């Protein structure tokens, strides 16, 4: 099956004011536009070379590059940017088109490959359009009841996972941090600022940590995606705006996306390692790693990318971090015998390629140990766009859907998910990008309740406490008489909902 899709795991961004006025909602097989600028942000730039590419070179974990390897890298025309010695991943820049092929022959190199097809970008200050801000009249039209934040009546997703009931018990612990590995987080937003963890935040776009103040924030040219995700997780219950699923925990921003919206391997590796070494309890990953939607292990370049991110995500989990990832928005069956991928490489010349999803992986979504999340709509059914697959999906959570398909109960008006937007605004988005942060937040509530629990135990509790959700059969989400997806498995574990829909109340009471 084929379907167009954005680089990160969101389907459609709808500013709250616009959504309330027009009722615009997610439409299947419609991609949201990414940022138009094709360059990095000023805070994360490196010396640009018109022909240089970035590479990862993977060696034995626990060892830095030897003198022999350093000499070989230099001889092949490479420059070492940084080395993550604990996991054996080296980030290299080179203008030599044969660099990876050459370095793979060097003693001690286990895998190596280019992380992109487009040359390294130069600095840019280009802007793009920003979402429409919520007007005072629109804010005034929402009638909250006692104990609710002003926009909470629009958040049908909170009662869908019993988060509203969980908040009566606890809001979560400020000793728990969820890192949003994404496009950046606006920590000046009034709903995010009270819970922001500065020490766990960083810009990793180049593959090397940039800790300059505010480096984790998105610029005006960049997507609000990461800020929206952060608000879903931990928007403070402070009488302003909306309420997060875990409004008492800390949230950090780990920026890994270029201005154009690409999430390259070196940045993602940096993000996981940073989280591992800065006390992060949960990471949210609402993206796939560019430029390949699926990375095939029989291709030496793509294998190197799988190796590098697998090492980084496993390192984080060994350090106690639970990694949560969105399943994707193409209505793919990730357990199928084959899938047609029409968009890879998305920074080069894509072509329709038929892949075996048991050999070609969406990373980090399909990596061992990562919690893979499908999306549901306001009626609790699999979202029309959500990827699925028996044995692949671990749990499900609200990610929104077309209001026409799954309308919420009043007073909510949109089938999409409300979140924070840069500049102190709020708006709607739909996608598995929005489902994953719900699960990350529930994992944070579990960690708050069981502060000494290992990452493995937090995941086990997440699955055990999920509400078993039976297959939707037949699944005809648009009512046209045609089956749109086939769910396989039992009520307790199936391809649409995994172990079930996450339960925030159980997270704080069991």
Residue, then its C-alpha position, 0 to 999 in steps of 0.5 A: x500500500x502507498x500513501x504520502x506522509x510528512x517527515x515527522x509523525x503529524x498529520x495535520x496542524x490546525x490552529x485552535x481559532x481556525x479549527x473552531x471557526x471552520x471545523x477543519x479536521x484530519x483527512x486521510x492521505x493528506x500530508x501537512x506541509x513541512x517547513x519550506x526552508x531547506x537549511x539548519x537553524x543558526x544555533x545548530x549550524x556547522x561549516x557548510x560544504x557544497x558536497x559534504x555529507x554526514x556519516x556514522x561509523x560504528x565500532x566496538x562500544x566502549x571504545x573511542x576511535x583508535x589512532x589507526x581509525x582516525x588516520x584512516x578516516x582522515x585518509x578517506x577525506x573524513x573529519x570527525x565531528x564527535x564520537x559517542x564512545x560508550x556506544x561506539x558511534x562516530x559522526x563524520x563529515x566527508x565530501x568523498x562520495x566513496x567514504x562509507x565504502x572505503x571506511x567499511x574496509x578498515x579494521x575495527x569498523x563494524x558498519x558505516x553509512x551516509x545519513x543523508x543524500x542532501x549536502x550539509x546545509x548552510x545557515x538560514x534565517x528564512x521564515x515561514x507562516x505561523x499558525x493563527x493565534x487563539x483570539x480573546x473571543x474564542x477563548x471566552x467561548x469555552x466554558x470551563x467548570x470548577x477545577x478545570x483549566x480554561x481550555x480543558x473542556x475541549x480536551x476529549x482525550x483526557x477522559x478517554x484515558x481517565x487522565x482527568x480522574x488521575x489528576x484527582x489523585x496526583x498530577x505526577x512528580x516533578x522528579x520525573x522528566x519526559x524529554x521531547x525529541x523533536x523539532x524543538x520546544x518553546x519553553x517560554x509558553x505559559x503552559x510549559x514554562x512552569x514544568x520545563x527542565x532546562x538541564x535536560x534540554x539541548x540542541x542536537x541537530x548537528x549530532x553534537x550537543x549545543x547547550x546554548x541558552x534557548x538552543x532547544x527552541x524552534x525558530x519562526x521558520x520551524x514546525x510547532x510540532x515539538x511544542x504541541x507534543x510537550x504541552x500534551x505531556x506536561x502543560x501545567x494545571x495552572x489556570x492557563x490554557x490547557x492541561x497535560x496528561x501529566x501536568x506535574x512532571x517535568x518536560x525537556x526539549x531535545x531538538x533534533x530536526x533541521x529547519x526543513x523538518x529532517x530528523x537525521x541519524x546523527x541528531x537522533x543518536x545525540x538525542x538518545x545519548x543526551x537523554x540517557x546521561x541527563x536523568x531523563x525518565x521517558x523520551x517521546x519520539x514522534x518522527x521517523x529517522x530520515x531519509x529512509x522511511x524504512x531502513x533495510x539491513x541488507x543495504x550497508x548504508x541503511x544498516x549502519x543507521x539502524x545500528x547507530x540508533x539501536x545502540x543509542x536507544x538501548x543505551x538510554x533504556x539501560x540507563x533507565x529511560x523508557x523510549x516511546x515512539x509513534x507508529x506512523x500515519x499511513x494506515x500501513x500494516x507493519x506486520x504485512x509481508x510487504x509494503x510499498x514505500x514511495x517516498x524514500x529517500x525523501x531528501x533525494x530521488x524517491x522511488x516506489x520500492x517494495x520492502x519487507x517490514x521484518x527486514x526493513x525498519x521504521x526507526x526508532x519506532x520498530x527498534x527492540x525495546x521501544x514502545x510503539x504507539x497507535x492512534x485512536x479517535x474520539x470514539x475510541x477506534x483506530x484513527x483512519x491514518x494510524x499504522x497498525x500491525x499484530x506484534x508491532x503495536x504495543x499500546x494505543x492512545x488518543x491521536x485524533x481523527x477526522x471529526x466527521x469520522x469520530x466526533x467528540x462528545x460536547x463541549x469538545x468540538x474537534x476530533x483532533x488533539x489540543x496542544x500548545x503552540x509557540x508564542x503562547x498559543x494553542x491549537x489542534x493537530x492529529x496523528x500518531x505524533x499526538x498519540x505517542x505523547x499521551x503514552x509517554x505521559x502515562x509512563x511518567x505517571x507510572x514512574x511518579x507512582x513507582x519512583x524506583x521502577x526500572x524502564x522494563x518495569x515501567x513498560x510492563x506496568x504500562x502494558x498490564x494497566x492498559x484497557x484491553x480493546x477488542x479488534x474493530x471488525x469490520x473496520x470501515x472508518x468512512x462508512x463507504x462499505x469497504x474495509x479500510x484495514x484488517x485487525x488481527x489478534x485477541x482482545x488482550x493483544x491485537x494489531x490495532x490496539x496492542x495490549x490496549x488503550x493506556x489508562x492514566x488512572x491505573x497508572x497512579x493507583x496500581 
